Amino acid sequence: MFFQEYIYQSHTISPAAQAEKYNRMHVEEIAERGRILQELHFSSEDTQRRIEMGIAWEYELSQLPPFYKQIKEIIDRLYTGRK
């Protein structure tokens, strides 16, 4: 995406839609981190703990984001093979 397109989109998308896009991006990132750790043979508990600790560290100077509460659900789905 070109910078101009990004600037245009940031002014044409509603704040609620931007928040949803931000949340969806992070949920996808959590799933990707989980897949990587699963391929490295980490248990679901270790995977969940590592991801929670990483996000807690990223947001240590502010409140935890809404997607933090979804980590367990995302990892459980990943390790049970559900979509």
N, C-alpha and C positions, 0 to 999 in steps of 0.2 A: 504494500500500500504506500502510495506517495504521501509525503507530508501534507500536501494541499488537500488530498482526500481525507486524511485524518482530521485536519482542522475543520473542514466542511462538515464531516460527520459529527464532530464533537459539538457543533452548534445546531445541528438539525435533529439530533436524537434527544428525546426527553430524558430528564434526570433519572426517572424510574427505569427506563430502558437501558441507560448507561449502567445503572447499578446492577441490573439483571445480567447484562453482558459481562461485567466485572466478576460477578459471582460465578457465572457459568465458566469463565476462563479459569478461575481458581479451582473449581471442582474438576475440570478436565486435567489441570496440572496435578492435583492430588491423585487422581486415577493413574496418571502416567508415572508419577513417583512410585505409587504402589506396585504397578506392573514391573518396574525396574527392580524393586526390592524383592518382589516375588520370584523373579527370574534368578536373583542372586540367592535364593533359597532361605530368605528370612521368613520367620513365622508371621502369621497375621497380627499377633500381639506386638511383636517387635516392629513390624512395619507401621502399625498404627501409632505406636509410641514415638518412633523416629519422626514421622510426619507431624504429629502433634507438637513435639519439641521444636521442630524446625519452624513451624508457623508461629508458635508462642514466642520464639526468639525474634522472628521478623517483626512481630507486633508488640514487643515488650514495652515500648514507650507509649502505647495507646491501647485501647480496648481490643479484645479479640474480635475478628470479623465473623459475620454470620455463618460463613461456610465452615468454620472451625467445628461447629456442632455436627456437621455432616460427615466428618472423617471416618468415624466408626462404621457408618452405613456404607460408605463408598468402599472401604477396605473389606467389609463383610461380603458385599456383592462380588468384589473382585476375586476373593479367595473361594467363594462357593460357585463361581462360574456363571452367576446370573448377570443379566444386562440391566 
